[in-house]
Amino acid sequence: MSTALMEERSTIAPAAKPQRQKISRPSETRGAWILLSPYVVLLLVGGIIPVGYAIKTALEKPPTPLDPTGGFGGIASFRTVFTDFRFVDTFQNVFATLVIWLPIMMVGIVGLALLIHASPGRFGSTMRFVYYIPGALAGIANLVLWVYLLNPAQSPIEGFWHAVGVDTIKQAVAGPGHLPFILTAMMFFQGVGSWIVVVNGGLNGIADETLEAAALDGANAWQLAWHVKLPIIRPWIGYAALMNLAYGFQLFLEPQLLDQVAGNALPDQWTPTQLGYAFAFSNYNFPAAAAMSLVLLVITLGIGLLIVFRSGLFGEEDN
């Protein structure tokens, strides 16, 4: 009887998946464009027009005392960037920082968000607020705090610095291999709280029925987090990785100011953005600065697209 039932089922075509009807009513189309228009304006002003201007500038010749008019220079500015003796070093510095910082950042964000989500009630809310506090010290305030911590003469962790043989802030910042770890600590404590809130929002969107069904199937807390929660919040994790990666490639303020407080002990062009700044305002070679910005755009865009497609960041919900 079971065989007959299986044969009967096999002859029945699978039910067609209900297709979402496309609505193209003029009022809804007009409403969609009205909602989209502020983003389109910002995209043009802050994205497409600057990129177009950078492409135009990168294809020009830098004015010189002998030829102040400039003019079309082809790809000479890109050749200037790629053959600069600082170009490879700046990317090595950024990659060294990203290799240390990004995994620690992502593990910290996801791990702490899962712990908070698994601890509902007042304790979870309190810990979410505590994690968020360092993120409120953005920019200069965060740097001042870290200058205070890094200076053995004033730091509350003075004993630690003396134990590792560091007596001045110059030794702490400019020691061989120190800066990637210092930048990792600065950016982790500054950003982890905000991203915990974002990822925790994704965890709060998981239906209670899903978690209850997994618990009824015998999943413990670890299995619930690894096999149920993590796959569902994968787009949020991809979004956090994408934005932090973009921030890492744009490092400028932290190494620039640490160099000043350390008595110019660091290279002036430690990151690619600092090199682009030097092209523009030290060498007065704006085409090379524009070419450098385009190189950074291509690299971050390529890595960003890889993360987007691998994480399903903009995938449909029913997938």
N, C-alpha and C positions, 0 to 999 in steps of 0.2 A: 504493500500500500504506500509505503514511503517512497518507493521507486516511482510509482505512478504519479505521486504528488510532485516529486522532483521534476519528472518529465513535463508535467502540466505547467509547473512554474517556468521551466526553461522555454516553453513555447510562448509564454506571455512576454511581450516586449516590456522592458523596464519603463516605468512611468517617466514621462518626460519631466525634466526639472522645470518647475515653473519659472518662466522668464519674467523679469521685472519689466513692466511696461514703460516705454520711454514717453515721457510727457514733454511735449514741446509747445505748451500753451504760451502765447506771447507774454502774458502777464508774469509767468514764472521765469521766462527767459529774461525779461526786462529786470525783474527783481534780482536774478543771479548776477547780471552785469552790474547792477547798482552796488551789490555787496562786494563784487570783485574789483570795482573801479579803484578804491583806495590802495589796494595791493598793487594793481597795475601801475598806478602813478608812482608809488614808492619803488617798484621794480625798475621803472624807467629812470627815475631820478638817482636812485642809489645803486643800480646794477648795470642796466644795459647801456645807458649813456656814458658812465665812467669807463666801462670796458671798451666801448667804441672809441672814446677819446684816448684811452691808453694805447689801443692798436694804432691809431693815427700818429700819436706821439712817438711810439716805438719805431715807426718806419721813417722817421725824420733824422736828419743829421744834427748833432749838437752844434750850436753856434760857437765859433772860435774867433779869436782876435783877427785872424786873416780872412775868415769867412763868416761874418756875423749874421748872415741871412739864413743859414741853415739850409733847408730844402729836403728833398726826398733822399733818404739814405739807405733804403732797402733793409736788409737784415743785419746791417753793420752793428746796430745796438745789441742785438741778440748775441752776435759774435763777441762783442765787448763783455757781455755778462758771462758767457760760458767760458771765456778764456781768462777771466779775472782770477788772480791767485787765491782770493778769499772765498770764491764761489763754493767749492767742494767742502771747505772747512765749515762754512755756515750750516750747510745741510747736515753734515755729520754731527754738529752740535745739537741741532734740533732733533734729529733722529735718536741721538743718545738720550735726550730728555724724554722723547715720546716713548721709547722702549721701556723706560723705568716708570714714567708717570701714568701712561694710559692704562696698562693692565691693573696697576694699583687702584687707579681711579674707578675703573669699571667694576672690579671685584668689590671695592668699598661701597660703591653706590648700590649695586644689586644685593650684596650681602646684608648691608644695614637696612635697606628697604624691606627685604624679606623678613628680617628680624622684627622690624617695627610692625609689619603687617601681621606677623604671627603673635604679636603682643597687643591686642586691641585694648581699648579703654584708656584710662588716664596715663598709665605708664607709656603706652605707645605715643600718645599725643605729646607728653613731656619730652620724650627722647627725640621726636621729630623736631620740636622747637629747639632743643639743645644742639642738635646737629646743624640746624639752620643758622645759628648765631654767627659762626665765623664767616658765613657768606655775606652777612650784613656789612662786614669790614672790607668793602671793595676798593680796588684801585690803590690810591695813595695811603689810605688808612691801613690797609693790609701790609703795604710795604714798610710803613713806619713801625708797625708791630714787629715785623720780622727783622728789621734793622736793630731793634731793641733786643730781640732774642739772639741775633747773630753776633752781637758785640760782647765779647767775654768780660769787658770792664763793667758792663751794666746789666748783663743778662741774668735772669733768675736761674738759668742752667749753667752758671759760671763754672761749677765743678765739673760738669760734663766736658766743656771746652778745654779746661786745663788737663783733664784726664786723657784727652786725645791729642794733647800737645799743641793746642791752638791758643794763642795769647792775644791776638788782635783780630779785628773784623776783616782786615785785609787777608790774613791767613785763612780765615774761615771761608771767605767768598772765593778767593783766587787760588786756593790750593788745587793741586792736580786732581781733576775729576770731581771736585766738590760741587760745582755749579749745577749740574743736572739734578743732583739729589736735593739741593736747596730749592731749586725751582719746583721740583716735584712736591716737596713739602708745602711750599707756598700755594701752589695751584690746587693741591688736594684739599687743604683745609678751607680755602676760599670757595671752592665750587661744589664740594661733595654734598653739602646740606641742601642746596637748591635742587640738585639732581635727584636726591633722595625723595624730595617732595613730588617731583615729576613722575618718577618710577612708581612711587607709592600710589599716585593717582591711577596709574595703569593697573596696579594690583587691586585697588578698590573697585575697579570696573569688572572684575571677575565675578560671575554670578554665584550666589551662595549655593545654588543647586549643584553646580559643577564641583565645588569643593566638598559638599556633603556626599555626592555620589562617589567621589574618590575615597573619602573616609570610610564609607560603607563597604567599598571594595577592599578595605584593609590597608590603605596607604598610610604610612606614618608621616610625621612632620617633614622629614627629609625627602621622602618620595613625593609628597605633595608639592614641595617647593621645586624639586628637580624635574619631575615628569608632568606636572600640571601648570604651576604658576609660570615657570620660566618660558616654556613655549608660547604661552598666551601673551606675555609681556615682551616678546622678542622685538616688536616694532619700537617700543619705548626704549629698550636697550640700544637698538640700532640708532635711534635718534640721539641718545646721550653720547654714544661713541662718535657719531658724525660731528656734533657740535663741539665736543671736546677736542677732536682731532683738528678741526678748523681753527680752534683757539690756540692749540699748540703750534701750528704753523705760523701764526701771526704774533708770536712772542716778540715783544719789543720793549714794553714799559719796564718789566721786571729786570732783565739784564742791563738795560740802559741806566736805570737808577742805582742798581747794585754796583755798577762800575763806578759811578760817581761817589758813593759812600765808601768804596774801597780804594779811593785815591787813584782811579784810572788804572787799576791793576789788571782789568780784564781787557781782551781785545775790543776795540771800538765797534767792530762788525762781527758780533758773535752769532747773530741769527740772520737769515735771509732778509727779513724786513729792515734790520739795521744796515745791511749792505745796500738795500734799495735806497734807504735814507741817505747813506753816504754818497751814492751816485748822484742824488738830486741836490743835496745841500752842501757837500764838501767838494765834489768834482764838478758840480753844475752841469751834469750830463743827464738831462731829463729824459731823453730817449732811452738811455740805459736803465734809468729808474723805472720807466714804464714797461720796458721789456722784462725787468726783474719781477714786477708785479704780475705780468701775464704768465711768467713761468710758474709762480706760486699759484695762480688761479688754475692753471691746467693740472698741476699736481693735486691740489686739494679737490678740484672738481672730479678728477678721475677716481681718487680714493673714495670720495663721497658717493659717487654713483655705484661703486662696487659695494659699499656698505648698504646703500638703499636697496639694491636688487637682491643682495644676499640675505638681508634681514626682513624683507617684505614690508618695509616701512610704509609704503603707500599702496600696499595690496588691498584687495577688497575684503571686507569683513567676513563674507561667507566662504572665503577660501580657507 
